Amino acid sequence: GEDVEQSLFLSVREGDSSVINCTYTDSSSTYLYWYKQEPGAGLQLLTYIFSNMDMKQDQRLTVLLNKKDKHLSLRIADTQTGDSAIYFCAEGQGYNQGGKLIFGQGTELSVKP
Amino acid sequence: NAGVTQTPKFRVLKTGQSMTLLCAQDMNHEYMYWYRQDPGMGLRLIHYSVGEGTTAKGEVPDGYNVSRLKKQNFLLGLESAAPSQTSVYFCASRPGQGFTEAFFGQGTRLTVV
């Protein structure tokens, strides 16, 4: 079945770049997503990338997609303490499959001042 | 704009008790989902619905039932709660066509003792 894998923890210093990696298995996914979860809150969409794109940049965020290796990464430039959160990678299934989002385990990003 | 609202936010149950979690969305979305979040396991799909009157099983459906009698509401029931169902439950919704993000509720923290 579908599977999405992420490392569980990442610690960086304020001002450094953070890179969160994700691998997925469903090659038919149309969109791949990054969601952010702050403590005690729900998930909020951070960014997404369409499966026929290699890269997407949005201010401090850069998403890279290697479709051949089924590898997705999220780079946060100039990481701030306010970026401390759990980041989830998710692959999106087509609406004919219920439009489900399959999530990774989440990467807890800790930003030290 | 309320978005996705979950009721209740917190609950403690005794083993064997039953309860219903309510998810309500005011965005006229077709698709709705129930996930559970456990440490180190990310979000796992319990059940989902692709429209009023429809339901389908997700990855971890055992011990749960759902109903979607009205388009705006998606109910998750636990008939006989077990400690293994201690978790944070999230509801999400999304429209049924085009690129869309999934909108999440704030979560229900359920403890079964």
Interface residues (C-beta under 8 A of the other chain):
Chain A: G1 V4 Q6 L8 Y31 Y33 Y35 A41 G42 L43 Q44 L45 Y48 F50 F88 Y95 G98 G99 K100 L101 I102 F103 G104 Q105 G106
Chain B: V4 Y31 Y33 Y35 G40 M41 G42 L43 R44 L45 Y48 V50 A56 G58 E59 F90 A92 R94 G96 Q97 F99 E101 A102 F104 G105 Q106 G107
